């Protein structure tokens, strides 16, 4: 099997001299193909280096992964829920009433 270096318009993640994952086409206009773990790294501006992490203390690895997972979970909880159309219409109705009241007050002061 040939590596991803013969592909055109390649997007790849590489480490040392190995491609972890790549997407590209055999020739322009061809449907893209996905490559997982191939020898060599393509010569492309879109080929990026992947981080290789080594650990000296396995307990720190577990702690780090747990902290990372907790961080992602907290981010999921923080994302506000989407408003329904009825809620948006209610807010618009309240704002229209407030605007009318302000206009009436401004007219009465004149």
Secondary structure as GFF3:
##gff-version 3
##sequence-region A 1 110
A	DSSP	three_ten_helix	4	6	.	.	.	ID=ss1
A	DSSP	beta_strand	8	15	.	.	.	ID=ss2
A	DSSP	beta_strand	18	25	.	.	.	ID=ss3
A	DSSP	beta_strand	33	39	.	.	.	ID=ss4
A	DSSP	beta_strand	47	49	.	.	.	ID=ss5
A	DSSP	alpha_helix	58	78	.	.	.	ID=ss6
A	DSSP	alpha_helix	85	109	.	.	.	ID=ss7
###
